[in-house]
Amino acid sequence: MTDHLSSRQEDGLPFRFRPKSVSKEQTAASWRQITTGMQQHTPGRPGRERKWLVALTVFTVLIAGGWMVWLMGLSEKMVEIRTTYGEIREVQLPDSSVVYMNANSVLRMPEQWTADGARKVWLEGEAYFEISKQPGRPQNQFIVHTDQLDVVVLGTKFNVNISTNKTTVSLKEGKVQLTAKEDVPEGQQVITLNPGDEAQIGRKTSFVKACTNVDLIAGWRNNRYHFEGTSLAEITELIRNKYGYEVVISDTSLNSRSITGDLYAGDIDQFTKALSITMKLQIEKKGQQLIFRSKK
């Protein structure tokens, strides 16, 4: 992996459990400790009732202690890679797959992938994946987990964009299967994409449409952005997610404007300059705010 980061355990990520037996010495010590305590604190309790209470207490301690050992010792160690606002990073995975991470994104994965299991990563933000095929592996799946859906891959090129209300997957090569994590009353719960397809899964909805060109959609890798009737509201969300600026629109009539075409921008200044020209906007920067006004 080209990015060298320290590993740490992540809360909320999957655990694998392998039961560990409790030794005879530990059992005997637990019996002695609890029996002594019961004798000290329950002097008048009948013998049979006390024995049952001691046995139940020991059983509870051993079971709880065993699960505590499994939880603390067997959680997977994870590697986490982050990009800051305005940063684009290329990451090579252990299987030679390549991930291009857009700004303000997070990629997590196990420190080690087992040879007999699926390759799994967890994504927040946006990334473009070029997944290598692994014909020698018993299980050849590559899985991208997001908050709203799981993407199951067999070797392909695709883009995943996670925004506030929806997750969009655009497929260039190969085949992927998407599974929504929440009920989808309007649309499909499980979607299979073929090259040229794009799917969006949002809150309670999903749909598939033809994708113009995945290379254009993933053009952000080279600081190029492709817009197809993209509203100003969508552009302001892009600015917030990629550059960390809040947009203030002084005139609500501007919300009806949209843009179609390609825009090149290596930083926020280039982005706002190009946007100002193409959408006829006056853009003022104040700290971490951008104020949009209509050009007179």
C-alpha positions as CSV (number, residue, x, y, z in Angstrom):
1,M,0.0,0.0,0.0
2,T,1.4,3.4,-1.0
3,D,-0.1,5.1,2.1
4,H,1.7,4.1,5.3
5,L,-0.6,4.8,8.3
6,S,-0.8,3.4,11.8
7,S,-3.6,0.9,12.4
8,R,-6.1,1.2,15.2
9,Q,-9.3,-0.5,16.2
10,E,-12.5,1.1,15.0
11,D,-15.7,1.1,16.9
12,G,-18.8,0.1,14.9
13,L,-16.9,-2.2,12.5
14,P,-17.5,-5.9,12.3
15,F,-16.1,-8.3,14.9
16,R,-15.2,-11.9,14.4
17,F,-15.6,-14.2,17.4
18,R,-13.6,-17.4,18.2
19,P,-14.5,-18.9,21.6
20,K,-11.7,-19.1,24.1
21,S,-11.9,-21.7,26.9
22,V,-11.5,-20.8,30.5
23,S,-8.8,-22.7,32.3
24,K,-9.4,-24.9,35.3
25,E,-7.1,-22.6,37.4
26,Q,-9.3,-19.6,36.5
27,T,-12.5,-21.5,37.3
28,A,-11.1,-22.7,40.7
29,A,-10.0,-19.1,41.6
30,S,-13.4,-17.7,40.7
31,W,-15.1,-20.3,42.9
32,R,-12.9,-19.5,45.8
33,Q,-13.4,-15.8,45.5
34,I,-17.1,-15.9,45.1
35,T,-17.7,-18.6,47.8
36,T,-15.6,-16.5,50.3
37,G,-17.6,-13.4,49.5
38,M,-20.9,-15.2,49.8
39,Q,-20.0,-16.6,53.2
40,Q,-19.0,-13.1,54.5
41,H,-22.2,-11.3,53.2
42,T,-25.0,-13.9,53.6
43,P,-24.4,-15.5,57.0
44,G,-28.0,-16.8,57.6
45,R,-28.8,-18.1,54.1
46,P,-29.7,-21.8,53.9
47,G,-27.0,-24.1,52.5
48,R,-28.8,-25.3,49.4
49,E,-30.0,-21.9,48.3
50,R,-26.5,-20.5,48.9
51,K,-25.0,-23.2,46.7
52,W,-27.4,-22.4,43.9
53,L,-26.7,-18.7,44.1
54,V,-23.0,-19.3,44.1
55,A,-23.3,-21.6,41.1
56,L,-25.4,-19.1,39.2
57,T,-23.0,-16.2,40.0
58,V,-20.0,-18.2,38.9
59,F,-21.7,-19.2,35.7
60,T,-22.7,-15.6,34.9
61,V,-19.1,-14.3,35.7
62,L,-17.5,-17.0,33.5
63,I,-19.9,-16.4,30.6
64,A,-19.6,-12.6,30.8
65,G,-15.8,-12.8,31.2
66,G,-15.5,-15.1,28.2
67,W,-17.4,-12.8,26.0
68,M,-15.4,-9.8,27.3
69,V,-12.2,-11.6,26.2
70,W,-13.6,-12.4,22.8
71,L,-14.7,-8.8,22.2
72,M,-11.5,-7.1,23.5
73,G,-9.0,-9.5,21.9
74,L,-10.5,-10.4,18.5
75,S,-11.8,-7.2,16.9
76,E,-10.2,-6.6,13.6
77,K,-7.4,-4.0,13.5
78,M,-8.2,-1.4,10.8
79,V,-6.2,0.9,8.6
80,E,-7.8,4.3,8.0
81,I,-6.9,6.7,5.2
82,R,-8.3,10.3,5.1
83,T,-8.2,13.1,2.6
84,T,-8.5,16.7,3.6
85,Y,-10.5,19.5,1.9
86,G,-9.2,20.0,-1.6
87,E,-7.0,16.9,-1.6
88,I,-7.1,14.0,-4.1
89,R,-5.2,10.9,-3.2
90,E,-4.3,7.7,-5.1
91,V,-4.1,4.6,-2.9
92,Q,-2.9,1.2,-4.0
93,L,-4.5,-1.7,-2.1
94,P,-2.7,-4.9,-1.0
95,D,-4.3,-6.8,-3.9
96,S,-3.0,-4.2,-6.5
97,S,-6.4,-2.6,-6.8
98,V,-6.3,1.2,-7.0
99,V,-8.6,3.7,-5.3
100,Y,-8.7,7.4,-6.1
101,M,-10.1,9.2,-3.1
102,N,-11.8,12.6,-3.5
103,A,-11.5,15.4,-1.0
104,N,-12.9,15.0,2.5
105,S,-13.2,11.3,2.2
106,V,-12.4,8.3,4.5
107,L,-11.4,4.8,3.5
108,R,-11.1,2.0,6.1
109,M,-10.0,-1.6,5.6
110,P,-8.7,-4.5,7.7
111,E,-4.9,-4.4,8.4
112,Q,-4.7,-7.8,6.7
113,W,-7.0,-9.5,4.2
114,T,-7.4,-13.3,4.6
115,A,-6.8,-15.5,1.5
116,D,-10.1,-17.3,1.9
117,G,-12.4,-14.2,2.5
118,A,-13.9,-11.3,0.5
119,R,-11.9,-8.1,0.3
120,K,-13.8,-5.4,2.2
121,V,-13.5,-1.7,2.6
122,W,-15.6,1.0,4.2
123,L,-16.1,4.4,2.4
124,E,-17.3,7.8,3.4
125,G,-17.2,10.6,0.8
126,E,-16.3,9.8,-2.8
127,A,-13.9,7.4,-4.5
128,Y,-13.2,5.8,-7.9
129,F,-12.2,2.1,-7.8
130,E,-10.2,0.1,-10.2
131,I,-10.5,-3.4,-8.8
132,S,-8.0,-6.2,-9.8
133,K,-9.3,-9.7,-10.5
134,Q,-8.1,-12.4,-8.2
135,P,-8.8,-15.7,-10.0
136,G,-6.8,-17.7,-7.5
137,R,-8.8,-16.7,-4.5
138,P,-11.6,-19.1,-3.3
139,Q,-13.8,-16.0,-2.9
140,N,-13.2,-13.3,-5.5
141,Q,-15.6,-10.7,-4.2
142,F,-14.6,-7.1,-3.4
143,I,-17.2,-5.3,-1.2
144,V,-17.5,-1.6,-0.6
145,H,-19.6,-0.8,2.5
146,T,-21.3,2.6,2.8
147,D,-24.0,3.9,5.2
148,Q,-26.8,3.4,2.7
149,L,-25.7,0.5,0.6
150,D,-23.2,-2.3,0.0
151,V,-21.4,-2.7,-3.4
152,V,-20.4,-6.2,-4.3
153,V,-17.7,-6.4,-7.1
154,L,-16.0,-9.0,-9.1
155,G,-13.3,-6.9,-10.8
156,T,-14.4,-3.7,-12.4
157,K,-14.1,0.1,-12.5
158,F,-16.7,2.3,-10.9
159,N,-17.3,5.5,-9.0
160,V,-19.1,5.8,-5.6
161,N,-20.3,9.3,-4.5
162,I,-21.9,9.5,-1.0
163,S,-23.8,12.8,-0.5
164,T,-26.2,13.9,2.2
165,N,-29.4,12.4,0.9
166,K,-28.2,9.8,-1.6
167,T,-25.4,7.5,-2.8
168,T,-24.6,7.3,-6.5
169,V,-22.7,4.4,-8.1
170,S,-21.6,4.8,-11.8
171,L,-20.2,1.7,-13.5
172,K,-17.5,1.8,-16.3
173,E,-16.4,-1.9,-16.6
174,G,-17.5,-5.2,-15.2
175,K,-20.5,-5.8,-13.1
176,V,-21.6,-4.8,-9.6
177,Q,-24.5,-5.6,-7.3
178,L,-25.9,-2.9,-4.9
179,T,-27.9,-3.8,-1.8
180,A,-29.7,-1.0,0.1
181,K,-29.4,-1.2,3.8
182,E,-32.9,0.3,4.4
183,D,-36.3,-0.6,3.0
184,V,-36.8,0.9,-0.4
185,P,-40.6,1.1,-1.1
186,E,-40.0,3.1,-4.3
187,G,-37.6,1.1,-6.4
188,Q,-35.5,-2.0,-6.0
189,Q,-33.7,-3.2,-2.8
190,V,-31.1,-5.0,-4.8
191,I,-29.8,-3.6,-8.1
192,T,-27.4,-5.1,-10.6
193,L,-25.4,-2.7,-12.8
194,N,-23.9,-3.3,-16.2
195,P,-21.3,-1.0,-17.9
196,G,-22.8,2.4,-18.6
197,D,-25.4,2.2,-15.8
198,E,-25.7,4.6,-12.9
199,A,-27.8,3.9,-9.8
200,Q,-28.9,6.3,-7.0
201,I,-30.1,5.0,-3.7
202,G,-31.6,7.5,-1.3
203,R,-33.9,7.6,1.7
204,K,-36.6,5.1,0.7
205,T,-36.0,5.4,-3.1
206,S,-33.8,3.9,-5.7
207,F,-33.5,4.1,-9.5
208,V,-31.1,3.2,-12.4
209,K,-30.4,5.4,-15.4
210,A,-28.0,5.4,-18.4
211,C,-24.7,6.9,-17.6
212,T,-23.2,9.3,-20.2
213,N,-19.6,8.5,-19.5
214,V,-18.0,7.3,-16.2
215,D,-14.7,8.9,-17.2
216,L,-16.5,12.2,-17.2
217,I,-18.2,11.5,-13.9
218,A,-14.9,10.5,-12.3
219,G,-13.0,13.4,-13.9
220,W,-12.5,14.9,-10.5
221,R,-9.4,12.7,-10.3
222,N,-7.8,15.2,-12.7
223,N,-9.7,18.3,-11.2
224,R,-12.3,18.2,-14.0
225,Y,-16.0,18.3,-13.2
226,H,-18.8,17.2,-15.5
227,F,-22.3,18.7,-15.1
228,E,-25.5,17.6,-16.7
229,G,-28.3,20.0,-15.8
230,T,-26.7,20.3,-12.4
231,S,-28.6,22.6,-10.0
232,L,-26.9,25.3,-8.0
233,A,-28.0,23.5,-4.8
234,E,-26.1,20.4,-6.0
235,I,-23.0,22.6,-6.7
236,T,-23.1,24.2,-3.3
237,E,-23.1,20.7,-1.7
238,L,-20.1,19.8,-3.8
239,I,-18.3,22.9,-2.7
240,R,-19.1,22.1,1.0
241,N,-18.0,18.5,0.7
242,K,-14.8,19.0,-1.3
243,Y,-13.5,22.4,-0.2
244,G,-15.2,22.9,3.2
245,Y,-16.9,26.2,2.4
246,E,-20.5,27.1,3.3
247,V,-22.4,28.8,0.5
248,V,-24.8,31.7,1.2
249,I,-27.2,32.5,-1.6
250,S,-28.3,36.1,-1.3
251,D,-31.1,35.8,-3.9
252,T,-33.3,32.7,-3.8
253,S,-34.0,33.1,-7.6
254,L,-30.5,31.8,-8.2
255,N,-31.6,28.4,-7.0
256,S,-33.3,27.8,-10.3
257,R,-30.1,28.1,-12.2
258,S,-28.3,25.0,-13.5
259,I,-25.2,24.2,-15.5
260,T,-24.3,21.7,-18.3
261,G,-20.7,21.3,-19.3
262,D,-17.2,20.6,-18.0
263,L,-15.3,22.7,-15.6
264,Y,-11.6,22.5,-14.6
265,A,-10.5,23.7,-11.1
266,G,-7.4,22.8,-9.2
267,D,-8.5,24.7,-6.1
268,I,-11.4,26.7,-4.7
269,D,-10.3,30.0,-6.3
270,Q,-10.2,28.4,-9.8
271,F,-13.6,26.7,-9.1
272,T,-15.4,29.9,-8.1
273,K,-13.8,31.8,-11.0
274,A,-15.0,29.3,-13.5
275,L,-18.4,29.1,-11.8
276,S,-18.8,32.8,-11.8
277,I,-18.2,33.0,-15.6
278,T,-20.4,30.0,-16.6
279,M,-23.3,30.7,-14.2
280,K,-23.1,34.6,-14.3
281,L,-22.5,34.9,-10.6
282,Q,-20.7,37.4,-8.4
283,I,-19.0,35.3,-5.7
284,E,-17.5,36.9,-2.6
285,K,-15.3,34.9,-0.2
286,K,-15.5,35.8,3.6
287,G,-13.6,33.4,5.8
288,Q,-15.1,30.0,5.2
289,Q,-18.2,31.4,3.5
290,L,-18.9,32.0,-0.2
291,I,-21.6,34.6,-0.9
292,F,-23.4,34.1,-4.2
293,R,-25.1,37.1,-5.9
294,S,-26.4,37.6,-9.4
295,K,-24.1,39.6,-11.7
296,K,-25.6,42.9,-12.7
